[in-house]
């Protein structure tokens, strides 16, 4: 079961990267994606309450934010590497 789940997650990740690359071909969407990354609008770690010790929920949120950031960056990189029509 673990191999099936891992394969599905990888497929979703690849699909999301492709969709970000397609969206980034539109200057409007590309600018929004870049703004999202530049302004750190993706919550990281315990930003909501910086005075507490991060628990498992915040660790999970941090891992999710890292994955979202990686997907967006890879999508932008793919869009920038592909020749414009």
C-alpha positions in Angstrom: 0.0 0.0 0.0 2.9 2.4 0.8 4.3 2.1 -2.8 0.9 2.9 -4.3 0.4 6.0 -2.0 3.9 7.2 -2.8 3.3 6.8 -6.5 0.1 8.7 -6.3 1.7 11.6 -4.3 4.5 11.8 -6.8 2.0 11.9 -9.7 0.1 14.7 -8.0 3.3 16.6 -7.4 4.3 16.3 -11.0 0.9 17.4 -12.2 1.0 20.4 -9.9 4.4 21.4 -11.2 3.1 21.1 -14.8 0.0 23.2 -14.0 2.2 25.9 -12.3 4.4 26.0 -15.4 1.4 26.3 -17.7 0.0 29.1 -15.5 3.3 30.9 -15.5 3.1 31.3 -19.3 0.5 34.0 -18.6 2.4 37.1 -17.3 -0.5 37.9 -14.9 -0.4 34.5 -13.2 3.4 34.4 -13.2 3.6 37.7 -11.4 1.1 36.4 -8.8 3.1 33.2 -8.2 6.4 35.3 -7.9 4.7 37.6 -5.4 3.5 34.7 -3.4 7.0 33.4 -3.2 8.7 36.8 -2.7 6.5 38.0 0.0 6.5 34.7 1.9 2.7 34.5 1.8 2.9 30.8 2.5 2.8 30.4 6.3 6.1 28.9 7.6 6.7 27.2 11.0 5.0 28.9 13.9 4.4 32.4 12.3 0.9 32.6 13.6 2.2 32.7 17.2 6.0 33.2 17.3 6.1 32.8 21.1 5.2 29.2 21.3 7.3 26.1 20.9 6.5 24.4 17.6 4.5 21.3 18.0 3.7 18.5 15.5 0.9 20.6 13.9 3.4 23.4 13.2 6.0 21.0 12.0 3.5 19.5 9.6 2.5 23.0 8.4 6.2 23.9 7.9 6.7 20.7 5.8 3.6 21.6 3.8 4.8 25.1 3.2 8.2 23.8 2.1 6.6 21.5 -0.4 4.3 24.2 -1.8 7.2 26.5 -2.2 9.2 23.8 -4.0 6.3 23.0 -6.3 5.9 26.7 -7.2 9.6 27.3 -7.8 9.9 24.1 -9.9 6.9 25.2 -12.0 8.4 28.7 -12.5 11.7 27.1 -13.4 10.1 24.8 -16.0 8.2 27.8 -17.5 11.3 29.9 -17.7 13.2 27.0 -19.3 10.7 26.3 -22.0 10.8 28.4 -25.2 8.0 31.0 -25.6 5.7 30.5 -28.5 
